Amino acid sequence: MADQKNNAEDFKVQMAKHPNISPVPLRPHSDQSKDRASKRLSSDSNGTSEGGMGSSTPVELTALEEAFRRFAIHGDTRATGKEMHGKNWSKLCKDCSVIDGKSVTLTDVDIVFSKVKKKSSRNITYDEFKMALAELARKKYKEKSGEEAEAEIFKLVEGKSPIISGVTRAVASPTVSRLTDTTKFTGSHKERFDSTGRGKGKAGREDIVDTSGYVSGYKHRGTYEKKVTK
């Protein structure tokens, strides 16, 4: 109560010193909290934070920038998609048919990459990427103007993704087939497999004592029992 009286007296003193200042009613603290909450929710829905830089609406990626990010992260789990290294740049030019082997070659692609990137960097940004495509467009479409050539080469890249090559198949080799054919095994290796080529498991690795009573290698096992029963 004493603090409220002191604040009221200070306010009166300030008003007496500055009579031209119109009194502004103070808003309750609960209303100020509601305003801050609504402002934060509004900024979150627009993809921005209070006090931060950026537009009030989310930025939509163009087809060209989407293709750039797809190739930038290809084969690198730590890539952010904001920069692209030379290997993926060359792959993009190959997969998108920018390289034709005549007007644009792999050497031209490497030269342009080194030209647009910063000296201290090994990667190129999206803006440098567009500059590199513009350089190649002038070489690929010499009969067209600069803007028309850029539009044509952008169409080759827009919406594209890295081409993943098929799985390499094993080539049949006489040497390999001889090493894997169990019918040609000899010695102890032969004992590890049955007639169908299937492994015997423990029986093929260890000596198991035969308690049948027959001599090892006897081929007429079981014939005596058949004769007796007859």
TAFEN-V990267 format. One record per helix or strand of 2 or more residues. SS is the DSSP state (@ for helix, = for strand). FROM is the first residue (numbers start at 0). TO is the last residue. If there is no record, write none. Layout:
ss/from/to
SS/FROM/TO
SS/FROM/TO
This chain:
ss/from/to
@/1/16
@/28/44
@/62/71
=/83/84
@/85/94
@/105/115
=/122/123
@/125/139
@/145/156
@/173/179
@/181/183
@/186/189
@/200/203
@/222/228
